Amino acid sequence: MLQVNNLDFTYPHLNETILKDISFTVKEGSLCGLFGPNGCGKSTLFKCCLNLLKIKKGEIRMDNHNIKNLKIKDMAKVVAYVPQEHKPPFPYLVKEVVLMGRTPHLKGFFGTGKKDIQKTEEALELLEISHLSKKTYNQLSGGQRQMVLMARAIAQETKIMFLDEPTSALDFSNQLKIWKIMKKITDRGVTILACSHDPNHVSWFCDKVVVVNNKSIVNQGSPEDVITQATLDFIYEDMCDVKKINNTRVIFPSDLKCFEKNLADESFMKLAN
Ligand SMILES: Nc1ncnc2c1ncn2[C@@H]1O[C@H](COP(=O)(O)OP(=O)(O)OP(=O)(O)O)[C@@H](O)[C@H]1O
């Protein structure tokens, strides 16, 4: 479980508050989307939760530990982090990058064991990227690197995962694959907090959504209660419409008139069914 209580944050060299009175909980084994416009503070919140930035006020608890009391090595046993972009300076192979996820589990100078290799291979298989295993990580495409970082986080076998826009560089099929994998992982009891800019994805796949805008949480709860016309009008200023097709919520641009027309069209509804 992840618990953030009354968090305030300001970058030390700035006077401006970036996050104000942030409080939310993500239940064990659930998938929570962190949703909000560019620059609202999602990545900053992640870095606060990972102890990479020191908070001014408030408390963050993960798996019942107050994170300010956790050493880096202990932190790495509790939480895995998939950043937006990562390029190591050395030409590591993909399998080596994924194996790095096992670092918190390595035992002294005995180094890598059979279990670590097995967990690395399982993570590559789960993401269907075993064929990239012997390729040089730095020479992969952005989307391929994103899949490898996801495999590294899975190999780390933590109870909590933080994913910063995990599908931003992926094609449509891989985006859906990653969301489905995230759901599968939460079914095994892992708690996930994932940033996303896509209101459809958080609606379709998340158990809970936390919406941040202008330094604060403006709404939180089930996607049904949170990704509403009112919330989207508030943060995007009347740019999109929320409709239901076949009981599934779909968000689309308000000025996409052909879609409006099609929605009213009986043959389109048959197609959607
Ligand atoms: N190292 C830093 N020093 C000073 N200000 C920063 C720093 N990093 C981010 N900021 C500022 O903090 C605010 C929040 O940035 P952050 O990267 O957390 O937003 P975000 O919601 O993740 O944005 P995006 O969706 O575009 O990735 C922005 O105004 C940004 O300019």
The ligand as a Gaussian input file, in Angstrom:
#p B3LYP/6-31G(d) Opt

LIG

0 1
 N       14.687000      20.480000     -11.202000
 C       13.745000      21.419000     -11.215000
 N       14.007000      22.641000     -10.726000
 C       13.044000      23.607000     -10.733000
 N       11.793000      23.436000     -11.184000
 C       11.484000      22.231000     -11.680000
 C       12.440000      21.162000     -11.730000
 N       11.837000      20.080000     -12.282000
 C       10.578000      20.465000     -12.564000
 N       10.354000      21.744000     -12.210000
 C        9.101000      22.516000     -12.325000
 O        8.122000      21.864000     -11.535000
 C        6.860000      21.882000     -12.180000
 C        6.332000      20.453000     -12.274000
 O        7.171000      19.725000     -13.162000
 P        7.003000      18.153000     -13.369000
 O        8.112000      17.695000     -14.262000
 O        6.871000      17.520000     -12.050000
 O        5.596000      18.126000     -14.117000
 P        4.841000      16.899000     -14.837000
 O        3.422000      16.937000     -14.376000
 O        5.583000      15.632000     -14.631000
 O        4.930000      17.375000     -16.339000
 P        4.874000      16.524000     -17.726000
 O        3.493000      15.960000     -17.815000
 O        5.117000      17.588000     -18.740000
 O        5.959000      15.473000     -17.681000
 C        7.067000      22.575000     -13.518000
 O        6.665000      23.905000     -13.392000
 C        8.565000      22.496000     -13.747000
 O        9.021000      23.599000     -14.459000

